[in-house]
Amino acid sequence: KSKAELIANWINTINEHVKKRNGKVLIWGDRLLSMKEMEYDYWEASKNGTEGALDLLSRDVIVCDWHYYMREKYESVDVLGNAGFEIYVCPWRDMESAEAFLNYAKEHDKGHIKGVLATTWCGSGELARRLLYGEQAKWQHTEQIAQTIEKLLK
């Protein structure tokens, strides 16, 4: 089987199991995007053939579309939405790129964007203590992530 079939079958199997328990499956969208067709780098898109899973996945899987850096356009919003998926827009730490991503998503939403999921690479406990109690962050990017989340929630 192709890599696209393998990943789609695996996700669809998990999705069926979770649906029986009234749950929803969320996946990261990067492996569903073609690096050849989009101007995304290796981290944001697939270069090994998994992008074909886009056509094979159940449409009740929710796709988390993440981008961390500033771009003129975020074509994945269009690709995933046009494919029929519900999407969570997932920015990271930089406020300027987070706002650009969210603005692009709002302008291109055709009813498929369901919300925003803030992403982080720091420990969730550390981030929560910073957000809730103003505790000093230990990891170099935690403070910037916290500030972006606080600005986005205003």
C-alpha positions in Angstrom: 0.0 0.0 0.0 1.1 3.6 -0.5 2.0 5.8 2.4 -1.2 7.8 1.8 -3.3 4.6 2.1 -1.5 3.5 5.2 -1.9 6.8 7.1 -5.5 7.2 5.9 -6.4 3.6 6.9 -4.8 4.1 10.3 -6.6 7.4 11.0 -9.9 6.1 9.7 -9.7 3.1 11.9 -9.0 5.2 15.0 -11.8 7.6 13.9 -14.3 4.7 13.8 -13.3 3.5 17.2 -13.6 7.0 18.7 -16.9 7.8 17.0 -18.5 4.7 18.7 -17.7 6.4 22.0 -19.2 9.8 20.8 -15.7 11.4 20.4 -14.0 13.3 17.7 -10.6 12.8 16.2 -8.3 15.8 15.6 -5.2 15.4 13.5 -2.4 17.7 12.4 -2.9 18.7 8.8 0.8 19.0 7.7 1.0 15.4 6.3 -2.1 16.1 4.2 -0.5 18.9 2.3 1.8 18.6 -0.7 5.2 20.4 -0.4 5.4 20.3 -4.2 2.1 22.0 -4.7 2.3 24.6 -1.9 5.0 26.9 -0.9 5.4 25.2 2.5 8.6 23.8 3.9 9.3 20.2 5.0 7.8 20.7 8.4 4.5 22.2 7.2 3.8 19.8 4.3 4.6 16.3 3.0 7.3 15.4 0.6 7.0 11.6 1.0 3.6 10.9 -0.5 1.3 11.1 2.5 -0.6 14.1 1.1 -2.7 11.6 -0.9 -4.4 10.7 2.4 -6.4 14.0 2.0 -8.7 12.2 -0.5 -9.0 9.0 1.6 -9.9 10.3 5.0 -13.3 10.4 6.6 -14.7 13.9 6.4 -15.7 13.8 10.1 -12.0 13.9 11.1 -11.1 17.4 12.3 -7.9 18.8 10.8 -5.7 21.1 12.9 -4.0 23.4 10.4 -0.8 24.8 12.0 1.6 27.4 10.7 4.2 29.1 12.8 5.7 31.7 10.5 4.6 34.8 8.6 3.3 34.1 5.0 1.5 36.1 2.4 -1.1 33.4 2.2 -2.0 30.2 4.0 -3.3 28.1 1.2 -3.9 25.1 3.4 -7.0 26.8 4.8 -8.4 26.7 1.2 -7.1 23.2 0.4 -8.5 21.6 3.6 -11.7 23.5 3.5 -12.4 22.7 -0.2 -11.7 19.1 0.6 -14.6 19.2 3.1 -12.9 19.1 6.4 -13.7 21.1 9.6 -10.6 23.0 10.6 -9.0 24.4 13.8 -6.5 27.2 12.9 -3.4 26.6 15.0 -0.9 29.5 15.4 2.2 29.4 17.6 4.1 32.1 19.5 4.7 35.0 17.2 1.7 37.5 17.4 2.2 39.0 14.0 2.2 35.7 12.2 -0.7 34.4 14.4 -2.8 37.4 13.4 -1.9 37.1 9.7 -2.9 33.4 9.8 -6.2 34.1 11.7 -7.0 37.0 9.4 -6.4 34.8 6.3 -8.5 32.1 7.7 -11.4 34.4 8.5 -11.3 35.9 5.0 -11.3 32.4 3.4 -13.6 30.6 5.7 -16.6 29.0 4.0 -18.0 27.6 7.2 -15.4 25.0 7.8 -13.3 26.8 10.4 -14.5 25.7 13.8 -12.0 27.6 16.1 -8.5 28.3 17.1 -6.2 25.9 18.9 -3.1 27.5 20.3 0.0 25.3 20.0 3.0 25.2 22.2 6.2 23.3 22.6 6.6 24.2 26.3 5.1 22.1 29.1 1.4 22.7 29.5 1.9 23.1 33.3 4.5 25.8 32.8 2.3 27.7 30.4 -0.7 27.4 32.6 1.2 28.7 35.7 2.4 31.6 33.6 -1.1 32.4 32.2 -3.0 31.9 35.5 -0.5 33.1 38.1 2.1 35.1 36.2 4.8 32.7 37.2 8.2 33.2 35.6 8.6 31.1 32.5 11.6 28.7 32.3 11.7 27.9 28.6 12.9 30.6 26.2 9.6 30.8 24.2 7.0 30.3 26.9 6.7 34.1 27.7 6.1 34.9 24.0 3.6 32.1 23.7 1.7 33.3 26.8 1.7 36.9 25.5 0.3 35.8 22.1 -2.4 33.7 23.7 -3.3 36.6 26.0 -3.6 39.1 23.1 -5.6 36.6 21.0 -8.1 36.1 23.8 -8.8 39.9 24.3 
